[in-house]
C-alpha cells in the first residue's frame, strides 16, 4: 500500500495529539480549506440513536449495538 504524503505535518501532529485517527488527521492536514464545513448534515446531538446506529454501521464501528447514544457519538467522532 502506498502511503500518501502529509502536506502540513504540524497540523497533522496537532490533530493526532488531540486524538484524531491517522486517516482523519491526514485528510484535514491535506485539505486546502480545513476550517470550511463540507456537508449540511445535522449535528450528531440532533440525530436519533437509530440514525447514529445506522451511521456507525456504515463505517463499521464494532460494538455499536451495545452503545448508548453518547457512546455512538463519541465512536463516530473518533473513528
URMO-V592674 format. One record per residue. BURIAL is b if it has 16 or more other ideal C-beta (glycine too) atoms within 10 Angstrom, else e. Layout:
# URMO-V592674
BURIAL ; BURIAL
This chain:
# URMO-V592674
e ; e ; e ; e ; e ; e ; e ; b ; e ; e ; b ; b ; e ; e ; b ; e ; e ; e ; e ; b ; e ; e ; e ; e ; b ; b ; e ; b ; b ; e ; e ; e ; e ; e ; e ; e ; e ; e ; e ; e ; e ; e ; e ; b ; e ; e ; b ; e ; e ; e ; e ; b ; b ; e ; b ; b ; e ; e ; e ; e ; b ; e ; e ; b ; e ; e ; b ; e ; b ; e ; b ; b ; b ; e ; b ; b ; e ; e ; e
